[in-house]
Each structure stands twice: as C-alpha cells, then as structure tokens.
Amino acid sequence: MWFIIGLIVGALILGVVWMLKRNNASLSWYEWVIGLAGLALLLFTIQNFIGSFAELESKAASMFLLVTGLPSLILLALAWQLAARRTKKA
C-alpha cells in the first residue's frame, strides 16, 4: 500500500513542478513549506486512520480524521490559495 501511495505522491509532486515550469510560474519558499507540511500531515492521517481501523478502533480512526486530517486539508488549501492569488496579481 505504501509503495502505491509513494508513487502517487511522487507523480503529484512531479506534476506540480511540470505545471509550474510550463506556465513559467514559481512558488515562494513559504508556499512550499506550507504545502509540504500539509502533505506530510495528510500522509500521517492516512497511516493512522488505516492503522486504527486495522485494530478495530473506529472512534480513534474518526478522531484522527478530525484532529489531523482537517488541519492538513486547511494547510493544503492555504498553499493553493496563496499560489493562485499571487499568480493572478502578476
């Protein structure tokens, strides 16, 4: 499972870099940091969600989605919005 997730994450990062080069855009350092922190938190959430379900702890699994999954989505949306608004200004 983690091999497939690694392939998907690698393809997504490659796709982002390819799209940035194609559109002659660039991300500032804090957009990269926020995006990578959100991605790491999302992967942490997925791992703990699956692990909690494997141990038949459905309440813990749902709490992981709420406590770590929601902030990861907020960080990813924030990085996307920062980049989108900066490219619209230019």
URZICOR-V785415 format. One record per pair of residues at least 12 apart in sequence whose ideal C-beta (glycine too) atoms are under 6 Angstrom apart, sorted by the first residue. I is the first residue (numbers start at 1). J is the second residue. Records with the same first field share a line. If there is no record, write none. Layout:
I=J ; J
This chain:
25=87
27=83
31=79 ; 82 ; 83
34=75 ; 78 ; 79
35=79
37=75
38=72 ; 75 ; 76
41=68 ; 72
42=72
45=64 ; 68 ; 69 ; 72
48=64
49=61 ; 64
